Amino acid sequence: MTRKHPEHPEHSEHSELPARPRPSRRAVLGGAAVTAFAALAGAAGTGTARAGGHRAGWPAEFPLPDGWLPEGITIGARPYAYLGSRANGAIYRADLRTGQGRVFHEGAPGLASIGLKLDDRDGLLYVAGGGGGTARLVDARTGALRATHRLTADTGHFVNDVALLDDRAWFTDSYDAVLYGVPRGRRGTVRALRLSGDWEQLPGVINANGIVSTPDGRDVIVVKSTPGELYRVDLRTGRATRVALSGAADVVNGDGLVRVGRTLYVVQNRRNVVTVFHLDAGATTATLRRSITDPRFDVPATAARYRDRLYLVNARFTSPQTPETAFTAVGVPL
């Protein structure tokens, strides 16, 4: 999840956008409309796959409201996707079975919803607030705001993405070498964990971005968008160890991360590709297995899994970011 920087003009302020964007005119595409996209590479190959949805009757693409400016997506145990807005912090909920949805949490000027994760255990959405420096907790059933945690100062930071692990939700800050551990639930003290070890914070660019737990459930993996590296971070000490890449030089423009067992999916937004790696037992080496591309990708930012599909949100960072700009989410087979 990239953010406002001279290299990223798409992240300029959008105060002209309405608090509640009007619905998109783009029609929902059913699963039958996309069966022409077939996989060109097997799961064990290192080639590129062009893949469309294959769940019969479920749409493999659905629209978001015009002007939504999406970036984050999360899906829990039930077939509903939650998608945040950079425009005003609103959250949209879509039914994966039909592609239909609604604005489920109203936004407000000055807010943003970047990365978000649904906790099926407590029924809360943990929402990264971007340049606002906050973590918000939203009721996934009602859309009501339950709590707001101030993580950073008002300027010079960007709270980008979040992963749930044990009793905390861990947030990345793209402009500072710190992870923030927010207690799951409404009470508790936020923990600031400074990154050390192999981590070198680069000035003026997007550093820490997507985050997921390691396969052993002890630590987290963080993607560093610039210059495109993966790190395992010890949550006790903050020590970051660079993950060796095999078969790939880098994961530049790495954004959202999804892990399924020891398979790690890295969304490389401006490259319009999801690179698929196999992690070794210690999550110290990531070996490239294949890449996923699709003609419907339009700078996908993040992804979420539901059953045998990976759903990605098209942030369209290279397109005009106006109240009339159309946005979609697309599904591809795992």
C-alpha positions as CSV (number, residue, x, y, z in Angstrom):
1,M,0.0,0.0,0.0
2,T,1.8,3.0,-1.3
3,R,1.2,6.5,0.0
4,K,1.6,10.1,-0.8
5,H,5.1,10.9,-2.1
6,P,6.4,12.7,-5.2
7,E,6.8,9.3,-6.9
8,H,3.2,8.5,-6.1
9,P,1.0,11.3,-7.4
10,E,-2.1,9.2,-7.0
11,H,-1.9,9.8,-3.3
12,S,-2.6,13.5,-3.3
13,E,-5.3,14.8,-1.1
14,H,-8.9,14.4,-2.4
15,S,-10.9,16.8,-0.4
16,E,-13.3,17.3,-3.3
17,L,-14.5,13.7,-3.1
18,P,-17.9,13.2,-1.5
19,A,-18.2,11.5,1.9
20,R,-20.3,8.8,0.3
21,P,-19.4,8.1,-3.3
22,R,-22.3,7.2,-5.7
23,P,-22.5,3.6,-6.9
24,S,-20.4,2.6,-9.9
25,R,-22.1,2.2,-13.3
26,R,-19.9,-0.8,-14.0
27,A,-21.9,-4.0,-14.2
28,V,-21.0,-7.0,-12.2
29,L,-19.3,-9.7,-14.2
30,G,-20.5,-13.2,-13.5
31,G,-18.3,-16.2,-13.3
32,A,-19.5,-17.4,-16.7
33,A,-18.1,-14.2,-18.3
34,V,-14.6,-14.8,-17.3
35,T,-14.1,-18.6,-17.9
36,A,-12.2,-17.7,-21.0
37,F,-9.1,-16.8,-18.9
38,A,-7.2,-20.1,-18.3
39,A,-4.1,-20.9,-16.3
40,L,-1.0,-21.0,-18.5
41,A,1.3,-22.3,-15.9
42,G,1.0,-25.0,-13.2
43,A,1.3,-24.3,-9.5
44,A,4.7,-25.9,-9.4
45,G,6.1,-24.0,-12.5
46,T,8.1,-20.8,-12.5
47,G,6.3,-19.4,-15.5
48,T,3.4,-16.9,-15.6
49,A,-0.2,-17.8,-15.2
50,R,-3.1,-15.9,-16.7
51,A,-6.0,-16.9,-14.7
52,G,-9.7,-16.0,-14.3
53,G,-12.3,-17.0,-11.8
54,H,-13.6,-20.5,-11.9
55,R,-16.1,-20.7,-9.0
56,A,-19.3,-21.5,-10.9
57,G,-22.0,-18.8,-10.3
58,W,-19.8,-16.5,-8.3
59,P,-18.6,-13.3,-10.0
60,A,-14.9,-13.0,-10.6
61,E,-15.1,-9.3,-10.8
62,F,-17.3,-6.8,-9.0
63,P,-17.5,-3.0,-9.0
64,L,-16.8,-0.5,-6.2
65,P,-18.4,2.9,-5.9
66,D,-17.0,5.5,-8.4
67,G,-14.3,7.6,-6.8
68,W,-13.8,5.0,-4.0
69,L,-9.9,5.1,-4.1
70,P,-9.5,1.6,-2.7
71,E,-6.4,0.0,-1.4
72,G,-7.1,-2.6,1.3
73,I,-9.3,-5.7,1.3
74,T,-10.0,-8.3,3.9
75,I,-12.2,-11.4,4.1
76,G,-13.1,-13.6,7.1
77,A,-14.7,-16.9,7.4
78,R,-17.9,-15.8,5.7
79,P,-18.1,-14.8,2.0
80,Y,-18.0,-11.0,2.5
81,A,-15.2,-8.7,1.5
82,Y,-14.5,-5.4,3.3
83,L,-12.7,-2.7,1.3
84,G,-11.4,0.6,2.6
85,S,-11.3,4.0,0.9
86,R,-8.4,6.3,0.7
87,A,-10.8,9.1,-0.1
88,N,-12.5,9.5,3.3
89,G,-11.9,6.3,5.4
90,A,-15.2,4.7,4.5
91,I,-15.5,0.9,4.3
92,Y,-17.5,-1.0,1.6
93,R,-18.8,-4.5,2.2
94,A,-19.4,-6.8,-0.8
95,D,-21.1,-10.2,-1.0
96,L,-18.7,-12.5,-2.9
97,R,-21.6,-14.7,-4.0
98,T,-23.3,-11.9,-5.9
99,G,-20.8,-9.1,-6.2
100,Q,-23.3,-6.7,-4.7
101,G,-22.4,-4.4,-1.8
102,R,-23.0,-1.2,0.1
103,V,-21.1,1.4,2.1
104,F,-21.1,-0.2,5.4
105,H,-19.0,2.3,7.5
106,E,-19.3,6.0,6.7
107,G,-16.2,8.0,6.2
108,A,-15.4,11.6,7.1
109,P,-13.1,14.3,5.7
110,G,-9.4,13.8,6.6
111,L,-9.8,10.0,7.3
112,A,-8.4,7.1,5.3
113,S,-8.7,3.3,5.4
114,I,-5.6,1.7,4.0
115,G,-4.8,-1.9,5.1
116,L,-7.5,-3.7,7.1
117,K,-8.0,-7.1,8.7
118,L,-11.1,-8.8,10.0
119,D,-10.9,-10.6,13.3
120,D,-13.5,-13.4,13.3
121,R,-12.8,-13.9,17.0
122,D,-13.9,-10.5,18.3
123,G,-15.9,-9.4,15.2
124,L,-13.8,-6.3,14.7
125,L,-12.1,-4.8,11.7
126,Y,-8.6,-3.4,12.4
127,V,-8.0,-0.5,10.1
128,A,-4.7,1.3,9.2
129,G,-5.3,5.0,9.1
130,G,-2.5,6.0,6.7
131,G,-1.2,9.6,7.1
132,G,-3.5,10.1,10.0
133,G,-1.3,7.9,12.2
134,T,-4.2,5.9,13.7
135,A,-5.5,2.4,14.1
136,R,-9.3,2.2,14.1
137,L,-11.5,-0.6,15.3
138,V,-14.8,-1.0,13.5
139,D,-17.6,-3.4,14.3
140,A,-17.8,-5.8,11.4
141,R,-21.5,-6.5,12.1
142,T,-22.8,-3.0,12.4
143,G,-20.1,-0.7,10.9
144,A,-19.9,1.3,14.1
145,L,-16.6,2.7,15.2
146,R,-15.5,1.0,18.5
147,A,-12.1,2.6,19.2
148,T,-9.3,4.7,17.8
149,H,-5.7,4.3,18.8
150,R,-3.2,7.1,18.1
151,L,0.0,5.4,16.9
152,T,2.1,8.2,15.5
153,A,2.4,12.0,15.2
154,D,0.2,13.8,12.7
155,T,2.9,14.2,10.1
156,G,5.9,12.2,8.9
157,H,4.3,8.8,9.2
158,F,2.1,6.5,7.3
159,V,0.3,3.6,9.0
160,N,-0.1,1.2,6.1
161,D,-1.0,-2.4,6.7
162,V,-1.9,-4.8,9.5
163,A,-1.7,-8.5,10.5
164,L,-3.4,-10.3,13.4
165,L,-1.2,-12.5,15.6
166,D,-1.9,-13.8,19.1
167,D,-3.3,-11.0,21.3
168,R,-2.2,-8.1,19.0
169,A,-2.8,-6.5,15.6
170,W,0.5,-5.4,14.2
171,F,0.6,-2.3,12.0
172,T,3.4,-1.1,9.7
173,D,4.6,2.4,9.3
174,S,6.0,3.1,5.9
175,Y,8.0,6.2,6.9
176,D,9.4,4.9,10.2
177,A,11.2,1.7,11.3
178,V,8.6,0.8,13.8
179,L,5.8,-1.8,14.1
180,Y,2.8,-1.0,16.4
181,G,1.1,-3.8,18.3
182,V,-2.5,-2.8,19.1
183,P,-4.3,-5.0,21.6
184,R,-7.0,-7.1,20.0
185,G,-10.3,-5.9,21.6
186,R,-10.9,-2.5,22.9
187,R,-8.5,-2.3,25.9
188,G,-4.8,-2.5,26.5
189,T,-1.6,-0.6,25.8
190,V,-0.2,-0.1,22.3
191,R,3.4,-1.5,21.9
192,A,5.9,0.3,19.7
193,L,8.5,-2.2,18.4
194,R,11.5,-0.5,16.7
195,L,13.1,-2.5,13.9
196,S,16.8,-3.4,14.1
197,G,19.1,-6.0,12.6
198,D,19.2,-6.1,8.8
199,W,16.6,-3.3,8.5
200,E,17.8,-0.1,7.0
201,Q,15.2,2.7,6.8
202,L,15.4,4.6,3.5
203,P,14.4,8.3,3.5
204,G,11.6,9.7,1.4
205,V,10.3,6.4,0.0
206,I,7.9,3.6,0.9
207,N,9.6,1.2,3.3
208,A,7.5,-1.3,5.4
209,N,4.3,-2.1,3.6
210,G,2.4,-5.4,3.7
211,I,2.7,-7.7,6.7
212,V,1.7,-11.3,7.5
213,S,2.4,-13.9,10.2
214,T,5.2,-16.5,9.7
215,P,4.2,-20.1,9.2
216,D,5.2,-21.0,12.7
217,G,2.9,-18.3,14.1
218,R,5.8,-16.7,16.2
219,D,6.8,-13.7,14.1
220,V,5.8,-11.6,11.1
221,I,7.0,-11.2,7.5
222,V,7.2,-7.6,6.2
223,V,7.7,-6.5,2.6
224,K,9.9,-3.5,2.1
225,S,8.5,-1.9,-1.1
226,T,11.7,0.0,-1.9
227,P,14.0,-1.6,-3.0
228,G,11.8,-4.8,-2.9
229,E,12.8,-7.0,0.0
230,L,11.2,-9.4,2.5
231,Y,12.1,-9.5,6.2
232,R,11.2,-11.8,9.1
233,V,10.8,-9.7,12.2
234,D,11.2,-11.1,15.7
235,L,8.2,-9.7,17.7
236,R,10.1,-10.0,21.0
237,T,13.1,-7.9,20.0
238,G,12.3,-6.1,16.7
239,R,15.3,-7.8,15.0
240,A,14.6,-8.0,11.3
241,T,16.3,-10.7,9.2
242,R,16.3,-10.3,5.5
243,V,14.6,-13.3,3.7
244,A,16.8,-14.6,0.9
245,L,15.0,-14.7,-2.4
246,S,15.6,-17.6,-4.8
247,G,14.5,-17.3,-8.4
248,A,13.7,-13.6,-8.1
249,A,16.0,-10.6,-7.8
250,D,13.5,-8.6,-5.8
251,V,9.9,-7.9,-5.0
252,V,9.9,-4.2,-5.9
253,N,6.6,-2.4,-5.5
254,G,5.6,-5.2,-3.1
255,D,2.4,-4.2,-1.4
256,G,-0.1,-6.6,0.1
257,L,0.9,-10.1,1.4
258,V,-1.1,-13.2,1.7
259,R,0.2,-16.4,3.3
260,V,-1.4,-19.9,2.9
261,G,0.7,-22.4,4.9
262,R,4.2,-22.0,3.5
263,T,3.1,-20.3,0.3
264,L,3.5,-16.5,0.2
265,Y,1.7,-14.4,-2.3
266,V,3.3,-11.0,-2.9
267,V,1.2,-8.3,-4.7
268,Q,3.6,-6.1,-6.8
269,N,1.2,-3.3,-7.5
270,R,2.6,-1.3,-10.4
271,R,4.0,-4.5,-12.0
272,N,0.5,-5.9,-12.2
273,V,1.6,-9.3,-10.9
274,V,1.3,-11.5,-7.9
275,T,4.5,-13.5,-7.3
276,V,4.1,-16.8,-5.5
277,F,6.9,-18.0,-3.2
278,H,7.5,-21.1,-1.2
279,L,8.9,-20.4,2.3
280,D,11.4,-22.7,4.0
281,A,10.6,-24.0,7.5
282,G,12.2,-21.0,9.2
283,A,10.9,-18.4,6.7
284,T,14.4,-17.4,6.0
285,T,14.3,-18.3,2.3
286,A,11.6,-17.6,-0.3
287,T,11.7,-19.6,-3.5
288,L,9.8,-18.3,-6.5
289,R,7.3,-20.9,-7.8
290,R,5.2,-18.9,-10.3
291,S,3.6,-15.6,-11.1
292,I,0.0,-14.7,-11.6
293,T,-1.1,-12.0,-14.1
294,D,-4.5,-11.2,-15.4
295,P,-5.7,-8.7,-18.0
296,R,-8.1,-7.3,-15.4
297,F,-5.3,-6.2,-13.1
298,D,-5.0,-2.5,-12.9
299,V,-2.4,-1.8,-10.3
300,P,-3.7,-4.2,-7.7
301,A,-2.7,-3.1,-4.2
302,T,-3.7,-5.8,-1.8
303,A,-5.3,-9.2,-1.7
304,A,-7.4,-11.5,0.5
305,R,-8.1,-15.2,0.2
306,Y,-11.5,-16.9,0.3
307,R,-11.4,-20.7,-0.2
308,D,-9.7,-21.3,-3.6
309,R,-9.7,-17.8,-4.8
310,L,-7.5,-14.8,-4.2
311,Y,-9.4,-11.5,-4.4
312,L,-7.5,-8.3,-5.3
313,V,-8.5,-4.7,-5.3
314,N,-7.5,-2.5,-8.3
315,A,-6.1,0.7,-6.8
316,R,-5.4,2.1,-10.3
317,F,-2.6,4.4,-9.1
318,T,-1.6,5.2,-12.6
319,S,-5.1,6.4,-13.6
320,P,-6.9,9.7,-12.8
321,Q,-8.1,9.6,-9.2
322,T,-11.3,11.6,-9.5
323,P,-14.9,11.2,-8.2
324,E,-15.8,9.6,-11.5
325,T,-13.0,7.1,-11.7
326,A,-14.4,3.5,-11.7
327,F,-12.8,0.8,-9.5
328,T,-13.1,-2.9,-9.3
329,A,-12.0,-6.0,-7.3
330,V,-11.2,-9.2,-9.1
331,G,-10.8,-12.8,-8.2
332,V,-8.3,-15.3,-9.5
333,P,-7.7,-19.0,-8.6
334,L,-5.0,-19.7,-6.0
